[in-house]
Amino acid sequence: MRIDVVGQAAPTVTPTPASVMDSWQVGQVLNAIVISTDARGTMTLKINDALIQANIQSQPNHPLPTLPGQSLQLQVASTGAQTVLKAINLPVKDDPIAQALRTALPRQTDLIPLLTNIALLADDPAANKVSSPLPQPIVQLAQQLFNNLTSTAQATTATGLQHAVGNSGMFLENRLTNTVVASPDLRSSLSLDFKAGLLLLREALLAPTPSNQPQDAPQVLRNTVPESPVSRNILVPSAPGNAASLSPTGFNAASELTTPALAMQTEGALARLHVNQLASLSSPQQHPLWVIELPLRRDNHIDLIQLRIEQDTSSHTPEAQERPWSISLELQVGDLGPLYARITLLGQQVSVTLWAEENTTASLAKRNIEQLQRDLVQAGLTTGTLHCQQGNPPHAPPRDTRLAGIRSLLDTRA
């Protein structure tokens, strides 16, 4: 915090020698009291019974107390033609987004274990040979959450995909802010939101146990999950300590369905959603980016797809509307193995690059690349490069790496 001294004002108590500032030495610490400030950033300070006028050059994270009567500790930074004072021991104003990240990052967990259990609870227990030990209201909320997911068939259409992204939980607070809460249409719309469903489930899981439950009743009934009904369509970094393990067919669920375990999974999933929302808050130094983890319902399973939507700010064109947008995603195409796609849109021109791990899948995609071109043209777009190759795409930096670049999560001020 820099304060440029303009000069002396009239003394407040006794006449002060005109050379009061001449006696200051570089490094000297002065105690000051704020007398007044104005809209131009000029402050009147009382230092040793002298009124000093100065211009404020403040810093966003170190606000200068400017209310009349507040005390300041100042250090003389320079003297001579321009006397400069530096405010010291100022309170640090924490960045609310950095504070939210510090809270959410350690609590986030992978979505796979929770989605696996939700799919199991929504399925017919007889079909899975599993009998749920959870209270019926929790089972019903899990079933409702599962049924509200967009199906994979619906997501193949533009309207269905837009619906799935809109209800992914990423935009819940925005919809609450911009819509009348009392509207019946809002309540109906919010009931389909993934994050709203998770919040209802967490509330039910954390509700006190009924007092009429017998004291000697067993706490939980343990059931072994036969297989994971969740297929993972993109590899998302897990939080440290996550118990889920990746197998060739996907993540395995926890071996027990218990209320405490489901509550922890729900809390971790909400924290992960919160981190994804915070990651989308771009700063002037960062390009726009949205990382959306999209759960889609497929029969009695849940497909989890990650969309990475970002704008290329490295373009030499100064106009933001002329900078290309890109979408990266991964699909698990039945027995054909993972298929990756990167779609780039510049104006009305679209380019698509596909990667397939299996050689047969790459060959199949190459044979159908002309059909993709016809479909894009029919949709009103012009096509650029359409290309498919075998292998894996170059992976973008992890989401949490970007977060570290956006916000300072470690306070190094002593």
C-alpha positions in Angstrom: 0.0 0.0 0.0 1.6 3.3 -1.2 0.7 6.7 0.1 2.2 9.7 -1.7 2.4 12.7 0.6 1.1 15.9 -1.0 1.9 18.3 1.9 0.8 19.6 5.3 -2.6 20.9 6.1 -3.5 23.2 9.0 -2.4 21.9 12.4 -5.1 20.4 14.6 -3.9 21.4 18.1 -0.7 23.5 18.0 1.2 25.1 15.2 3.6 22.6 13.6 6.9 23.6 12.0 6.8 23.5 8.2 9.7 21.2 8.2 7.9 18.3 10.0 8.3 16.0 7.0 11.9 17.0 6.6 12.6 15.2 9.9 11.3 11.9 8.6 13.9 9.3 7.7 13.6 6.3 5.3 12.5 3.2 7.3 11.0 5.3 10.1 7.7 4.0 11.4 4.9 6.5 12.0 1.6 6.2 13.8 -1.3 7.9 12.0 -5.0 8.5 12.5 -7.4 8.9 9.5 -9.2 12.2 9.6 -11.0 12.2 6.3 -11.0 10.8 2.7 -12.6 12.0 -0.5 -13.8 10.4 -3.7 -10.5 11.4 -5.5 -8.5 9.2 -3.2 -7.0 12.0 -1.2 -6.7 11.3 2.5 -6.0 13.6 5.5 -3.9 12.0 8.2 -2.9 13.2 11.6 0.7 12.4 12.4 2.3 13.8 15.5 -0.3 16.6 15.8 0.2 17.6 12.2 -2.3 17.2 9.4 -0.9 15.5 6.3 -2.6 15.3 2.9 -1.7 12.3 0.8 -2.8 10.3 -2.3 -3.7 6.7 -1.8 -2.5 3.9 -4.2 -4.3 0.9 -2.8 -4.0 -2.8 -3.6 -7.1 -5.0 -4.0 -6.2 -7.7 -1.4 -4.8 -5.2 1.1 -7.5 -2.6 1.6 -6.5 0.6 3.5 -8.8 1.4 6.5 -10.2 4.8 5.4 -12.9 5.5 8.0 -12.3 8.6 10.2 -10.8 7.7 13.5 -9.0 4.5 12.3 -5.4 4.0 13.1 -2.6 3.3 10.6 1.0 2.3 10.9 3.1 3.8 8.2 6.7 3.4 7.2 8.7 6.1 5.4 9.6 4.6 2.0 11.3 7.7 0.5 12.0 11.3 1.2 13.1 14.3 -0.8 11.1 15.7 -3.8 8.4 13.1 -3.2 7.7 11.7 0.2 6.2 8.2 0.0 4.7 6.4 3.0 4.0 2.6 3.0 1.2 1.2 5.1 2.3 -1.8 7.1 0.5 -4.5 9.1 -2.7 -4.1 7.1 -5.5 -6.7 7.3 -5.5 -9.1 4.3 -8.8 -9.3 2.4 -9.1 -12.9 1.4 -10.3 -13.8 -2.1 -13.7 -15.4 -1.6 -13.1 -17.8 -4.5 -9.8 -18.9 -3.2 -11.3 -19.4 0.2 -14.1 -21.5 -1.3 -11.5 -23.6 -3.2 -9.5 -24.2 -0.1 -12.7 -25.6 1.5 -14.0 -27.7 -1.4 -10.8 -29.2 -2.8 -9.9 -31.5 0.2 -13.6 -32.7 0.4 -14.1 -33.6 -3.2 -14.4 -37.2 -4.2 -14.9 -39.1 -7.5 -18.5 -39.4 -8.7 -18.2 -43.0 -9.7 -18.8 -44.7 -6.3 -21.9 -42.6 -5.6 -23.4 -43.0 -9.1 -22.8 -46.8 -8.8 -24.8 -47.0 -5.6 -27.5 -44.7 -7.0 -27.9 -47.0 -10.0 -28.0 -50.0 -7.7 -30.7 -48.5 -5.5 -32.7 -47.5 -8.5 -32.6 -50.9 -10.0 -34.8 -53.8 -9.1 -33.2 -55.4 -6.0 -34.2 -58.8 -7.2 -32.3 -58.3 -10.4 -29.1 -57.4 -8.6 -29.7 -60.0 -5.8 -29.3 -57.1 -3.4 -31.6 -56.0 -0.7 -31.1 -52.3 0.2 -30.6 -51.7 4.0 -31.3 -48.0 3.5 -34.5 -46.3 4.7 -37.2 -46.1 2.1 -37.2 -42.3 1.7 -33.5 -42.4 0.8 -34.1 -45.2 -1.7 -36.9 -43.2 -3.3 -34.7 -40.1 -3.5 -31.9 -42.2 -5.2 -34.5 -43.6 -7.6 -35.8 -40.1 -8.4 -32.2 -38.8 -9.0 -31.6 -41.7 -11.3 -34.8 -41.3 -13.3 -34.2 -37.5 -13.7 -30.9 -38.1 -15.6 -31.0 -37.6 -19.3 -30.8 -40.8 -21.2 -27.9 -41.5 -23.6 -30.4 -41.8 -26.4 -31.8 -38.3 -25.6 -28.3 -36.9 -25.4 -27.6 -37.8 -29.0 -29.9 -34.9 -30.1 -29.1 -31.2 -29.8 -32.1 -30.6 -27.5 -31.4 -33.5 -25.3 -27.7 -32.7 -24.9 -28.6 -29.1 -24.1 -31.1 -30.4 -21.5 -28.4 -32.7 -20.0 -25.8 -29.9 -19.7 -28.3 -27.5 -18.3 -29.3 -29.9 -15.5 -25.8 -31.1 -14.8 -25.7 -29.0 -11.6 -23.2 -26.5 -12.9 -25.8 -23.8 -13.4 -28.1 -24.3 -10.4 -27.3 -21.1 -8.5 -27.5 -19.1 -11.7 -31.0 -20.4 -12.3 -32.0 -19.6 -8.8 -30.6 -16.1 -9.1 -32.3 -15.3 -12.4 -35.7 -16.9 -11.9 -38.6 -16.2 -9.5 -38.3 -18.7 -6.7 -42.1 -18.9 -6.2 -42.7 -20.0 -9.8 -44.2 -23.5 -10.1 -42.3 -23.9 -13.4 -39.0 -23.2 -11.5 -39.8 -25.9 -8.9 -40.5 -28.3 -11.7 -37.4 -27.4 -13.5 -35.1 -27.5 -10.5 -36.4 -31.0 -9.6 -34.5 -32.3 -12.6 -31.2 -30.6 -11.7 -28.5 -33.1 -10.6 -27.1 -30.9 -7.9 -30.5 -30.1 -6.5 -31.2 -33.8 -6.3 -27.9 -34.4 -4.5 -28.7 -31.6 -2.0 -32.1 -33.3 -1.2 -30.4 -36.7 -0.9 -27.7 -35.2 1.5 -30.5 -33.6 3.6 -32.2 -36.9 3.9 -29.0 -38.8 4.7 -28.0 -36.4 7.4 -31.5 -36.3 9.0 -31.6 -37.5 12.7 -32.5 -41.2 13.2 -36.2 -41.6 14.3 -36.4 -41.8 18.1 -38.6 -44.8 18.0 -36.0 -47.1 16.5 -35.1 -49.9 18.9 -31.8 -49.3 20.6 -30.6 -52.8 20.0 -31.4 -52.7 16.2 -28.5 -53.4 13.9 -26.8 -50.2 12.6 -26.5 -51.4 9.0 -27.1 -54.4 6.9 -24.1 -55.2 4.7 -24.5 -56.3 1.0 -21.9 -57.1 -1.5 -22.3 -55.3 -4.8 -22.1 -57.8 -7.7 -20.7 -55.4 -10.3 -20.5 -51.7 -11.1 -23.4 -50.4 -13.2 -21.4 -47.3 -14.0 -19.3 -47.0 -17.1 -16.6 -44.4 -17.0 -16.2 -42.4 -20.2 -13.4 -40.2 -19.3 -10.6 -40.3 -16.7 -11.1 -37.5 -14.2 -8.5 -37.0 -11.4 -9.7 -38.3 -8.1 -9.2 -36.6 -4.8 -6.5 -38.1 -2.6 -7.6 -41.0 -0.5 -10.5 -42.0 -2.8 -11.2 -45.7 -2.2 -12.5 -46.3 -5.7 -10.3 -48.3 -8.0 -10.3 -48.4 -11.8 -10.7 -51.7 -13.6 -10.9 -52.4 -17.3 -14.7 -52.3 -17.1 -15.0 -49.2 -14.9 -15.0 -48.3 -11.3 -16.2 -50.8 -8.7 -18.6 -49.6 -6.1 -18.1 -49.7 -2.4 -18.7 -53.2 -1.1 -21.3 -51.9 1.5 -24.4 -49.8 1.1 -24.7 -47.8 4.3 -26.2 -44.5 5.2 -22.9 -43.0 6.5 -21.0 -44.2 3.4 -23.6 -42.8 1.0 -23.7 -39.5 2.9 -19.9 -39.2 2.6 -20.1 -40.0 -1.1 -22.9 -37.4 -1.6 -20.9 -34.8 0.3 -17.8 -35.5 -1.8 -19.8 -35.3 -5.0 -21.3 -32.0 -4.1 -17.8 -30.6 -3.3 -16.5 -31.8 -6.7 -19.4 -30.1 -8.4 -18.5 -27.0 -6.5 -14.9 -27.2 -7.6 -16.0 -27.6 -11.2 -18.2 -24.5 -10.9 -15.3 -22.5 -9.4 -13.0 -23.6 -12.2 -15.4 -22.1 -14.7 -14.9 -18.6 -13.1 -12.2 -17.3 -15.5 -9.9 -14.5 -14.6 -8.5 -11.9 -17.1 -5.3 -14.1 -17.2 -7.2 -17.3 -18.1 -9.2 -18.4 -21.1 -12.8 -19.4 -20.6 -13.1 -23.0 -19.6 -16.0 -25.3 -18.4 -15.3 -28.8 -17.2 -18.7 -30.6 -17.0 -19.1 -34.2 -15.7 -22.2 -35.4 -17.3 -24.1 -38.5 -15.9 -26.4 -40.1 -18.5 -28.9 -42.9 -17.8 -28.5 -46.0 -20.0 -30.9 -48.9 -19.1 -29.9 -49.7 -15.5 -26.5 -48.1 -15.8 -25.0 -44.6 -15.7 -22.5 -43.4 -18.2 -20.3 -40.6 -17.0 -19.0 -38.3 -19.7 -16.7 -35.4 -19.2 -17.0 -32.4 -21.5 -14.2 -29.8 -21.6 -15.4 -26.6 -23.3 -12.8 -23.8 -23.8 -12.0 -20.8 -25.9 -8.7 -20.5 -27.6 -7.3 -17.1 -26.6 -4.0 -17.7 -28.4 -5.7 -16.7 -31.7 -4.1 -13.7 -33.3 -7.5 -12.2 -34.1 -8.3 -9.5 -31.5 -12.1 -9.9 -31.7 -13.2 -12.4 -29.1 -16.1 -13.6 -31.4 -13.5 -14.7 -33.9 -11.6 -16.9 -31.5 -12.3 -20.6 -31.9 -14.1 -22.7 -29.3 -13.3 -26.4 -28.7 -15.0 -29.3 -27.0 -13.1 -32.4 -25.9 -15.0 -35.5 -24.8 -14.5 -39.3 -24.6 -17.1 -42.0 -25.4 -17.1 -45.6 -24.6 -18.6 -47.1 -27.8 -19.8 -50.6 -26.7 -17.1 -53.2 -27.4 -15.2 -50.9 -29.7 -13.2 -49.3 -26.9 -12.7 -45.7 -26.0 -13.3 -43.1 -28.7 -12.0 -39.5 -28.1 -13.2 -36.4 -30.0 -12.0 -32.8 -30.2 -14.4 -30.5 -32.0 -13.3 -27.0 -32.9 -15.8 -24.3 -34.0 -14.7 -21.0 -35.6 -17.8 -19.1 -36.7 -19.8 -21.6 -38.8 -16.8 -23.8 -39.6 -16.3 -27.0 -37.6 -13.3 -29.3 -37.5 -13.3 -32.7 -35.9 -10.4 -34.9 -34.8 -11.1 -38.4 -33.6 -8.8 -40.9 -31.7 -9.6 -44.5 -31.2 -7.5 -46.9 -29.1 -8.5 -50.0 -31.2 -7.4 -50.3 -34.8 -10.7 -51.8 -35.9 -12.5 -48.8 -34.3 -10.2 -46.3 -36.1 -10.8 -48.0 -39.4 -14.6 -48.0 -38.8 -14.5 -44.3 -38.0 -12.5 -43.5 -41.1 -15.0 -45.4 -43.3 -17.8 -43.2 -41.9 -16.0 -39.9 -41.9 -17.9 -38.8 -45.0 -21.2 -39.5 -43.4 -20.1 -37.2 -40.5 -19.3 -34.5 -43.0 -22.7 -34.8 -44.7 -24.4 -34.6 -41.3 -22.5 -31.4 -40.3 -23.3 -29.8 -43.6 -27.0 -30.7 -43.2 -26.9 -29.0 -39.8 -25.9 -25.7 -41.5 -22.2 -25.9 -40.8 -19.2 -25.7 -43.1 -16.5 -28.4 -42.5 -12.8 -27.9 -42.0 -10.5 -30.8 -41.2 -12.2 -34.1 -40.4 -9.6 -36.6 -39.3 -9.4 -39.9 -37.4 -6.4 -41.8 -36.1 -5.5 -44.6 -33.8 -4.2 -43.9 -30.4 -4.8 -41.4 -27.5 -5.2 -37.7 -27.7 -2.7 -35.3 -26.0 -4.3 -34.8 -22.6 -5.0 -31.3 -21.4 -3.7 -30.1 -18.1 -5.7 -31.4 -15.2 -8.5 -29.3 -13.8 -6.8 -28.8 -10.5 -3.6 -27.5 -12.2 -5.7 -24.7 -13.8 -7.2 -23.9 -10.4 -3.8 -23.4 -8.9 -3.1 -20.9 -11.7 -6.3 -19.0 -11.2 -6.2 -18.4 -7.5 -3.6 -18.3 -4.8 -4.6 -21.1 -2.5 -1.7 -20.7 -0.1 -1.3 -17.6 2.0 2.4 -16.8 2.1 2.0 -13.4 3.9 3.6 -13.5 7.3 
